[in-house]
Amino acid sequence: MNQTEPYSHNQKRAFQPEKLSAPRNFSIPKIIQSDNKLPLILEIGAGKGKHALSFSAENPDKHLIAIERTRNKFEAFTKLFNQQSLDNLTPIHADAIAWTVYAIPPSSLASIYILYPNPEQHNPNQQWLNMPFFEFLLSRLQTGGEIVLATNIEAYMDNAEQQTSSLWQLPHERQVVAAESQRTHFEVKYLARGERCWQLTMTKPQGYRTRFDSWHAPAVDKDIK
Ligand SMILES: C[S@@+](CC[C@H](N)C(=O)[O-])C[C@H]1O[C@@H](n2cnc3c(N)ncnc32)[C@H](O)[C@@H]1O
């Protein structure tokens, strides 16, 4: 990592992936290791998997890795997953930050979904676009790849849009989510209450540079727990 190089964003504080331990019982999914793979999509905070299951069924030409860290939600997700035969979906029970650091190589994701993240109104430094980790996430995205963020909280969206422009320097588009959209459980709930939801689509431009473009996680010895 060369801290003095010019990067494509204005994030000063560097994320420190080397300080994170690998998730418990970690192993890299076969889809990431295989050579001849479908475009890889990552969903962070998949909840009970409504979006993950329908996205995978509707996009057999893509492979979705959907991560959820809360046990009861992940169990509800895998129960539904086990009732279907979707070989282009990999559900992962883990914290998305440590898992992404250890599993995802640079420039390997075609898109990333973060749908209705926890609002973190009292802890704004935990909002995804305020975190130094967001730079690492951008390093894992291919050129032309997209990050799709949705929320029902206008202040969250305003901040995300502001950070996208001034801090991360990414081309982006902000839209209102259609009232009949039903991608996730939270989206269904908010729209049924008549709330407005927003979506921000950010694109990684050609030549975008981060500190982590050639950073690879150390191999994890599965025999050491
Ligand atoms: C408000 S819920 C939304 C769930 C789903 N996307 C939906 O729209 O129905 C946010 C989810 O993100 C998960 N989450 C938050 N931070 C996470 C992280 N670092 N890694 C994995 N999951 C995370 C939470 O456990 C929670 O289930």
The ligand as an SDF file (V2000), in Angstrom:
LIG
                    3D

 27 29  0  0  0  0  0  0  0  0999 V2000
  -32.8460   -3.0230    8.1370 C   0  0  0  0  0  0  0  0  0  0  0  0
  -32.3200   -4.6490    7.7380 S   0  0  0  0  0  0  0  0  0  0  0  0
  -32.7490   -4.8070    6.0120 C   0  0  0  0  0  0  0  0  0  0  0  0
  -32.7470   -6.2440    5.5550 C   0  0  0  0  0  0  0  0  0  0  0  0
  -33.0910   -6.4200    4.0620 C   0  0  0  0  0  0  0  0  0  0  0  0
  -32.0440   -5.8520    3.2170 N   0  0  0  0  0  0  0  0  0  0  0  0
  -34.4160   -5.8090    3.7530 C   0  0  0  0  0  0  0  0  0  0  0  0
  -34.4300   -4.7220    3.1240 O   0  0  0  0  0  0  0  0  0  0  0  0
  -35.4380   -6.3930    4.1170 O   0  0  0  0  0  0  0  0  0  0  0  0
  -30.5510   -4.4700    7.6600 C   0  0  0  0  0  0  0  0  0  0  0  0
  -29.8620   -5.8240    7.7360 C   0  0  0  0  0  0  0  0  0  0  0  0
  -28.4710   -5.6520    7.5310 O   0  0  0  0  0  0  0  0  0  0  0  0
  -27.7950   -6.5830    8.3590 C   0  0  0  0  0  0  0  0  0  0  0  0
  -26.4270   -6.0860    8.5450 N   0  0  0  0  0  0  0  0  0  0  0  0
  -26.0660   -4.8810    9.0600 C   0  0  0  0  0  0  0  0  0  0  0  0
  -24.7390   -4.7590    9.0700 N   0  0  0  0  0  0  0  0  0  0  0  0
  -24.2440   -5.9200    8.5430 C   0  0  0  0  0  0  0  0  0  0  0  0
  -22.9330   -6.4040    8.3220 C   0  0  0  0  0  0  0  0  0  0  0  0
  -21.8580   -5.6840    8.6440 N   0  0  0  0  0  0  0  0  0  0  0  0
  -22.7920   -7.6260    7.7810 N   0  0  0  0  0  0  0  0  0  0  0  0
  -23.8850   -8.3750    7.4520 C   0  0  0  0  0  0  0  0  0  0  0  0
  -25.1440   -7.9770    7.6630 N   0  0  0  0  0  0  0  0  0  0  0  0
  -25.3240   -6.7630    8.2040 C   0  0  0  0  0  0  0  0  0  0  0  0
  -28.6150   -6.6020    9.6320 C   0  0  0  0  0  0  0  0  0  0  0  0
  -28.4030   -7.7830   10.3750 O   0  0  0  0  0  0  0  0  0  0  0  0
  -30.0370   -6.5140    9.0730 C   0  0  0  0  0  0  0  0  0  0  0  0
  -30.5920   -7.7770    8.8600 O   0  0  0  0  0  0  0  0  0  0  0  0
  1  2  1  0
  2  3  1  0
  2 10  1  0
  3  4  1  0
  4  5  1  0
  5  6  1  0
  5  7  1  0
  7  8  2  0
  7  9  1  0
 10 11  1  0
 11 12  1  0
 11 26  1  0
 12 13  1  0
 13 14  1  0
 13 24  1  0
 14 15  1  0
 14 23  1  0
 15 16  2  0
 16 17  1  0
 17 18  1  0
 17 23  2  0
 18 19  1  0
 18 20  2  0
 20 21  1  0
 21 22  2  0
 22 23  1  0
 24 25  1  0
 24 26  1  0
 26 27  1  0
M  CHG  2   2   1   9  -1
M  END
$$$$
